[in-house]
Amino acid sequence: MATTLPAGLVAGTYTVDPSHTEVGFTARHAMVTKVRGRFSDVAGTVQIAEDASLISVEATVQVASVDTRSADRDGHLKSADFFDVEQFPTMTYRSTSVQVSGDGFLVDGDLTLHGVTKPVQLEVTAEGVATDPFGNSRAGFSAETEINRKDFGLTWNAALETGGVLVSEKIKITLDVSAIKQA
């Protein structure tokens, strides 16, 4: 593993900019298509350090901010059948170890969803660093991973007459993050 930070990235505290960040997901629907959604209420901090063992990531998502472009589906996802936002309003991710890897990082962490915490690894790509028109130093990151929703107690499903089920167990998670370096 590499020990130097990706080009342009400097040590410091970076705060997630929710208006330029997307936490998305994709599930198979009826075994024939994909349904995509996102969460719009995201907060987090990335601590970048020259020593990779000191790098950390923390993020919180307000699960009720789910948006799949269908109010009925969003309502069902918020219900006790799925996320149960009344009882479990947030999803969190906290890194447990980070390694610099090429143009990014391997981030191991704990994902807590629906009251269940499981280890999840993210392969994070550092997309670059730029100064925006307002003088903010921004760093971009992207990542993908896949989880089994049943591992987090999200077990609702419906059998199809033709065989199979309505909602896949495997859920792809995608992250596109813009973070602002703090003074």
C-alpha positions in Angstrom: 0.0 0.0 0.0 1.1 3.5 -0.7 1.8 5.8 2.2 1.6 9.2 0.6 -1.7 11.1 0.1 -3.2 11.4 -3.4 -2.0 14.4 -5.4 -3.3 17.7 -4.2 -4.8 16.4 -1.0 -3.5 18.0 2.2 -3.9 17.1 5.8 -6.8 18.8 7.6 -10.5 18.5 8.6 -12.9 18.4 5.7 -16.7 18.8 6.2 -19.1 17.2 3.8 -21.0 19.7 1.7 -24.5 18.2 1.5 -25.6 20.3 -1.4 -22.8 18.8 -3.5 -22.9 15.3 -2.1 -25.0 12.3 -3.0 -25.5 9.0 -1.1 -27.2 6.8 -3.6 -28.4 3.2 -3.8 -29.6 0.8 -6.4 -31.8 -2.3 -5.9 -33.2 -4.8 -8.4 -37.0 -4.5 -8.7 -39.2 -7.4 -9.8 -36.0 -9.2 -10.9 -36.1 -7.3 -14.2 -35.0 -3.7 -13.6 -33.2 -1.4 -11.2 -34.6 1.2 -8.9 -32.3 4.0 -7.8 -32.7 6.3 -4.8 -30.7 8.7 -2.8 -30.6 10.4 0.6 -30.5 14.2 0.5 -29.8 14.9 4.2 -26.1 14.0 4.7 -23.5 15.3 7.2 -20.0 14.2 7.8 -16.3 14.8 8.5 -13.2 13.5 6.9 -10.0 13.9 8.9 -7.0 13.7 6.5 -3.6 13.1 8.0 -0.1 12.5 6.5 -0.1 9.3 8.5 -2.8 7.1 7.0 -3.5 5.4 10.4 -4.8 8.8 11.6 -7.2 9.3 8.7 -10.9 9.0 9.8 -14.3 9.3 8.3 -17.7 9.9 10.0 -21.0 10.3 8.3 -24.6 10.5 9.3 -27.6 10.2 6.9 -31.2 11.1 7.9 -33.0 8.1 6.5 -36.3 10.0 6.1 -34.6 12.0 3.4 -34.9 9.0 1.0 -36.0 9.9 -2.5 -36.7 7.4 -5.2 -38.8 9.7 -7.3 -42.0 7.9 -6.1 -43.8 9.3 -3.1 -45.6 5.9 -2.5 -42.4 4.0 -2.7 -40.6 6.5 -0.4 -43.4 6.2 2.1 -43.1 2.4 2.1 -39.3 2.6 2.5 -39.8 4.9 5.5 -42.3 2.5 7.1 -41.6 -0.3 9.6 -41.5 -2.7 6.6 -38.1 -1.2 5.6 -36.1 1.7 7.3 -38.6 2.3 10.2 -37.6 5.9 10.4 -39.6 6.5 13.5 -37.4 4.0 15.5 -34.2 4.3 13.4 -34.0 7.9 12.0 -30.3 7.8 11.1 -27.8 5.7 9.2 -24.1 6.2 10.3 -20.7 5.2 9.0 -17.5 5.4 11.1 -14.2 4.3 9.8 -12.1 1.8 11.8 -9.0 1.9 9.6 -7.9 3.6 6.5 -5.1 2.8 4.1 -3.8 4.9 1.2 -4.3 3.0 -2.0 -3.2 4.4 -5.4 -5.4 7.4 -6.1 -7.6 6.9 -3.0 -8.1 4.9 0.1 -9.4 1.5 1.4 -11.7 2.5 4.2 -12.9 -0.2 6.7 -15.7 1.0 8.9 -18.9 0.2 10.7 -22.2 0.9 9.0 -25.2 1.2 11.3 -28.5 0.9 9.6 -31.9 -0.1 11.1 -30.2 -0.5 14.5 -27.7 -3.1 13.2 -24.0 -2.4 12.9 -21.9 -4.4 10.4 -18.4 -3.9 8.9 -18.3 -2.4 5.4 -15.3 -1.7 3.3 -15.3 1.3 0.9 -12.9 1.6 -2.0 -12.6 5.4 -2.1 -11.3 7.3 -5.1 -9.9 10.8 -4.4 -11.4 12.7 -7.4 -9.3 15.8 -6.9 -8.9 19.1 -5.1 -9.9 22.5 -6.3 -10.5 26.0 -5.0 -14.1 27.1 -5.7 -15.1 30.7 -6.6 -15.7 31.5 -2.9 -12.1 30.6 -1.9 -13.0 27.2 -0.4 -10.6 24.3 -0.8 -12.8 21.4 -1.9 -11.9 17.7 -2.1 -13.9 15.2 -4.1 -14.3 11.5 -3.2 -16.3 8.7 -4.8 -16.9 5.2 -3.6 -19.0 2.1 -4.2 -19.9 -0.9 -2.1 -22.5 -3.6 -1.9 -24.4 -4.8 1.1 -27.0 -7.4 1.8 -30.0 -5.6 3.2 -31.1 -8.7 5.2 -27.8 -8.4 7.2 -29.3 -5.1 8.6 -32.7 -6.6 9.4 -34.4 -5.2 6.3 -36.2 -8.4 5.3 -39.6 -7.3 3.8 -40.3 -8.8 0.4 -43.0 -10.1 -1.8 -43.0 -13.3 -3.9 -43.6 -12.9 -7.6 -46.1 -15.2 -9.4 -43.4 -15.9 -12.0 -40.8 -16.8 -9.3 -38.3 -14.7 -7.5 -39.0 -11.7 -5.3 -40.0 -8.0 -5.7 -36.9 -6.5 -4.0 -33.3 -7.8 -4.3 -31.3 -8.6 -1.2 -28.1 -7.0 -2.6 -28.1 -3.2 -2.6 -25.4 -1.2 -4.3 -24.4 1.9 -2.5 -22.6 4.8 -4.3 -21.1 7.9 -2.8 -20.1 11.1 -4.5 -18.8 13.5 -1.9 -17.7 17.1 -2.0 -15.9 18.2 1.2 -14.7 21.6 2.2 -11.4 22.0 4.1 -11.9 23.8 7.4 -9.6 26.7 8.4 
